[in-house]
């Protein structure tokens, strides 16, 4: 959807935003706007009218009010690390950049909660509460850069989602600016809200229903013991089989990651080198936490499972430094892959854990048929795949091929009984593929909810929920509904 604002109107709106209290900066020059044309999904780009930096909920509300009066759409943004195009600007929009809203407002160690503005970096929150014996569990791989506001918008996960879940169960209360510019609180910091769970509705809504201006989140006590193991396998199927055996044994690791040989090569050739075995086809990274006695017994059991499952190497981190080194490689994997080409397309889908070997084989075959080599990283414990595709978007043919491969990957995962996303969200990238999972009857309530909050579709428009025509084009069962108004 392309929207054009007359030059005089654009200048006038930018000047109005600059005059608002607590708006510390408004960018308008093309060179300044370039880096805001996409988030981490560089397949899609847009041209914002300007980028405004508020510092309070009141200033966010004032920006939204000004946009409404000018008839201009707006798109909220955190650090821009999202990988589904959730923060891709609509042409001619005002981008509301929340990075300067970066204060930790309160830490309540007694009740184990923290209240933060949306621009607080995920990892900074855990660093802030660690001296109190606490931590914030959701840990996306981009946690050193991504923001809590973005995590709430996307319902982000991370390696430790297997045990601790995605962002949603850790959010207690939200302060939100709605599309009519009103400021409301959803949920309660004590966790005992009543009525409709509007807090839950906003987590994962990708900024389409309003803009989060503060969040009260749940903190957890640091575990007594933590143990990290590395197991190398000669085949990916053996590694996947070990994952299923570990889960079937009743052990719930805090993390259970699978890294393939192409990713290992990229990591070991980068500054993130972690000492992964270069001769392994796949590596499992397993982390356990909890009481020392149970961690010790589970560690021994996992060593037995991996050894019996034909692991060529099983190694336990001897100390904290070695444990952190193993995780440095995993957390830095996307950065290591990014060195291989100008652009990196990271897919995100979930399949039943037992289907992982055949799905990975099918994805590899789809890539090879298009002349592309894929590197795979998996949150294997819950079946969450991240195929990594290196490419150069300046080459139109590569761009077309990568888009086609992305669609093929999603269809492979859906056909295997999977879902479109585990943690990256739907955004712009997967919006029209929602029709592969949901019927028109399923999608209708989503449109009703959206229209109740944003009937004029100015708040991050065009994201997450597909139009009926798009569904009819991508899925035959939707044909005949192209003109239905959900």
N, C-alpha and C positions, 0 to 999 in steps of 0.2 A: 504494500500500500504506500503510494508516494504522496506526500503532502508538501505543498509549496507555500511559503509565506513571503509576501512582498518584502523587498529589501528594506523599505522604510519601516514596515511593521516589525521586521526582525531586529533592526537597530533599536527601535523603541522598546521592544520587549526586553532585550538584553540590558538596556539602560534602566528599565524599571526593576529588573532583578538585582542589578548592582546597588540600587538604592535601598533594598530591603534590609532591615536589621538582621544581624547574625548570618548574612550571606557574605562570606569572606572573599570570594573570588568568582568571576564569571569569565569563562574563556570564549573567545569568538574568532580568533585568527585561524585560518586554515591549518597552519603548521601546528597549532596547539590542539586542534580538533582531531588531527589524523589518528592519534593513538586511541581515540575513543570510538573509532568507526567499527570496532568489533570487540567482543570479549575473547575468551580463549578459543572459540570456534572461528577460525579465520576463513572458513568457507563462505560465511555470510558477512556482509558489511553494509553500513548505512551512514548517512551524513547528518549528524546533529546540527541544529541551528546554533546551539551554544551549550556549554557545560557549566552548571551552577554548583557551588560548593556551600551548602548550608551547614550550620553547626548545632542547631536545636530543632526540636519538633515544631516549634512555632515558625521557624524560618522555612522548614519543609512545607508546612501548611500554606505559608504566604506564597511560595513558588507555585504550588498546585493551584491556588486561587488565581494567580496571575495568568497561568497557562489556560485555565478554564475561561477566563474573561477574554483572552486573545484567541481562543479556539485552536490552541496548539497542543499536540500530544506531548507526553513526558515519559521518560524511561528512567527508573532508578538503577543505580550501579554502585557496587562496592569496590572490590579490587580488580574486577574484570577477569578473574581466573576461571569463570564458569565455562563449561565445555559444550553447552547445548544451544548457545545463542540467546539465552535468556536476557542478556543485557545488550544485545545488538540494537543499535538505535534505529528508530523509524526516521526516514528522511524528513528533515525539517523539525525534528522534535527538540525539546529541552531535555538534556540529560541531567538528572539530579544525582550528583556524585556525592556519596555519603562518606568518603574517606576521611574528611575532617571531623566527622562525628565519632571520635575515637577515644572517648573517655570511659574508664571503668567507674561507674557511678557509685556502686556500693558492693562490698563483699561482706556477707553475713556468714561467718564461719560457724556460728552456733546452729543456724538453720540450713547450712550448706547451700547457699544460693549466692549468685552474683548478678548484679544488674548492670548492663553495659549498653553503650550506644552502638549502632549498627556497624560503625567503621572500625571497631576493635578487632585486631588481628587474632585469629583463633588461637595460635600458639602463645601469643602474649597473655591471654587469659590464663592458660594453664601455668605459665611461668609466674604470674601474679599470685596465684593461690597455692602454689606448691609449698612455700614456706609454712603454710597453715596445715599441711598434711592432706591437701585436697587436690583434685584434678578435674578438668572438664573432658568428658569422654569422647565426644565426636572428634575425629582427627583426620580430615581429608588429607590426601597426599600433598595438597598445596597449603597445608595449615600454616606454614611460615609466611604466607602472603594473603590467603583468603580471609574474609571478614565474617564475623558472626551474623551480620545482616544478610549477607549473601548465602551463608549456610542455612539460615532460616528460610529464605526465599526458595531455595532448591531442596530443602530437606536433605542436606548433604550427609554422607556417610564417611567411610574411610576404612582402613584395614581392621580396626577394632569394632566394626559394626556387628560382626558375628556374635559377640558377647554382649555389647552395650547398646546396640541399635543405632538407628540414624538420629538426626537432630531432634525430631519431633518429641520423643519421650523425655527429653532433657529441657524442654522449653515450658516454663510455668506461666509466664505472663508476658504480653506484648503491648507496647504503646504504638499505635498505628495512626497514620494520617490517611483518611479515606479519600476516594476520588472527589468528594464534595468539599474537601479541605478541612473537614472536622477531625478532631483528635480524640481517639477513644482508647480505652484499655480493654484488653481481651484476656480472659483467664484470671487466675489469682496466684500470687507468689507462694501461697501455702498449698497450692495444688487442689484446692477444694472449690472450684467454680461450679456453678449450676446453670441449667438451661442448655442451649445449644453450645457445642464446643467450637466456638468461633476462633479460639486460639489455634485449635487443631486445623481448622479450615485454612487459616492464613499460612501455616507452616507448609511449604511446598507449593504455594500459589504463585510463585515466581514474579511477584510484584504486579500481578494483574488485578488485584483487589484493593491494593493500598500499599503504603510504604512504611516499613517497620522503622521506628525511631528509637526504640529501646527494647531490650529483652531481658527478662529475669530468667536465668537458667539454673538448672540443678547441678550441684557439684557432688563429687563422690570422694570418699576417703581413699588415699593412696593404698594400694594393696601391700600386704606384708612382704610378699616375695614376687619377683618377676623372673621368668626364665625364657630365653629365646633359643630355639634350635634351628639348624639348617640341615636339610636332607636333600642330597643330589640324586637324581634318577637318570638312567640311560634312555628312558622313554617317557613321553608325556602321559601315555596311558597308565604306566605304573605309578606316576605321581598322582594322577587323578584317583586311581584305585586306593592309594594310601589315604587320600583325603576322605573318601567315603568310609573307609575302615575306621579312621580316627573318630569321625562323628558317630558312627554306629556303635562304637565302644562306650558311648555315654560321656566321653570327655568333651567339654565345650571350651576350646582354646579362646583366648581373647582375640587372637588373630591367626588366620590360616591362609597364607598367600602363596601363589604359584607364579613363578617367573620363568619364561622360556629361554632357550639358548640365544636367540637373537637379542633379547633384552639384556641377558647376561653379558654378551659381547659388548653392547653399547655402554653398559654401566662400567664394566672393567676397563674400558678405554677412556673413561672420563674422570673428572675430579671426584665423582661419587664412588669410585672403586671400593668394593667392600670385601674382596677376597672370595667372591663366589667361584665355584669350580668351573673352569672354562670348558672342561670336557663333558659336562652334564647336559643332557637334552632339556632338563627342567629342574628347578630347585623349589623346594617347599620351605617357606619361612613360617615357623610355628611359634607363637608366643602364648605362655601360660601365666596367669597371675592369680593371687589369692593367698590363703594361709600356706606357710612354708611346707608343712607336712603334705598337704594335698598337691601342691605344685611339684614336689619331689617325686611323689608316686606317679603322677600323670606324665612327668618328664620321662621316667623310666619306661612306662607303658608305650609312649609314642616312639621312643627309640626302638623298642621291640617291634612295633607295627611297621615302622619304616624299614628296618632291617629285614623283616620277613617279607616285605613287599618289594624286595630286590633293589633297595637303595644302594647306590655305589659309595655313598659317604653319608654319615650322620655326625653332626658336630654340635656341641652345646657351647654357647657363648660362656667363656670362663669368667668374665667380669663385665662391669657396666660399659667399659670402653669398647669391648668387642661387641656387646649387644647393640650399642648405638651405631657402631660401624656397619653391622648387618642391616640395620634399619636405614642408615644413610643411603645405602645402595637402593633399597626399595623406594624410599621417598624421593630419591633423585632420579628414578628411572625415566620419568617423562622428560626431565631436563636432559638426560643423557641421550634419549631418542631424538630430542629436538636439535641436537648437533648434526644429525645426519642429512637434513634437508631444511630449506627455508620454512616449511610449514609442517605441522604435525596434527593429524586428525585422530582424536582418541574416541573410539566408540564405547558405548556403555549399555549393556543389556544383561539380563539375568535368565538363566535356564535352570531346570532341575539339576541338582548336583550330579546325579548319575548319568546325565546326558552330556556332561562336559567333554569327554574324549571325542564323541562323534560330532559334536558341534564345532569344536576346534578344528577337526579334520575338514569339515565342510567349509568352514571359513577360510582355511588355508587353500583349499581347492578353488574357491571362488576368487581369491586373490591371485593365485598363480594363473588362472585362466585369463586374468586381465594384466598379466605381466607385473604384478606387485608382490612384494614380500612383506608379510605382516609380522609384527612382534606382539606377543601376547603377555599381558599381565592380568592375573585373576585374583579377586577376593574369593578364592576357591571354596572356602568354607560355606558360603551361601550362594555359590553358583554365579557370581557377578564377574562377567568378562569385560576386559578392556583391550580389544584389538587396537594396536597403534599403527597408523599408516603415515609414512613420511612422504611428502610430496612438495611440489612447487606450484602454488596457485597462480603464478604468472603465466604458466603454460595452460592454455584453455583445454587442451586435450587431457592433460593430467587432471585438471579440475573436474571435467566430465567423468573421467574414469573413476576418480575417488568418490564422487557423489553416487555413481552407480554401485560401487562396491559397498558403500555405507548402507544403501537400501538393501542390497543383497544380504548383508550381515544381519540386519534387523529381521528380514523375512525368514532367514534360517533360524534365528532364535525364537521367533513367534511360532514357527512350524514345529519346533521342538517342545512346545508347551511353555515357553518363556515369556518375558515381558520386555517392554521397550527400554526401561531404564532402571538401574539399581540405585543411583545416587546423583547423577549429573542433571536430572530433570529432563523435561520435554522441550521447553523453549521454542525456538524457531526451527531447529534441526529436525525434531521428531513430531512436530505438531500434526502434520497430515497423516502420519503413520498411526496416530491414535485410532484411526478408523479400522486398522487391522485387529485391534483388541476389543473395540466397543461398537455396539450397534447404535443406530440413530436414537433409539429409545434410551440407551445408556448415556449418550452424550447430552441429551436434552436437559437433564437437571443441572449439568455443569454450566450450560449456557444460561439457564434461569438464574443460578447463583451469581454468575458473572454480571448479568444485566441488572440484578438487584443492587449491586454495589457500584457498577460503572456503566450505566445505560447508554452513555455517549461514546464509550470505548476510547478513552484518552489515556488511561493508565496502562503503560506498557502494552500497547495494542498489538494484536496479531500473534500473540504467544500462547502456547500450551494447548488451546482448544481449537480444533479444526472447523472450518466452515463446511456446510453440507456439500457444496460443489466439490471441495477437495476430497471428501469422503467418497463421493460417487466416482471420482476419477481413479482412486487408489484401491477401491474394494467393490467388486460387483454387487455385493449384497446391499450396498447403499444406493444403487442406481434407482432413479425415480423419486429421490428425496432432494435433488439439487436445489429446488426452489422452496424447500421447507424452511420456515423460520423457527428455529429452535427456541 
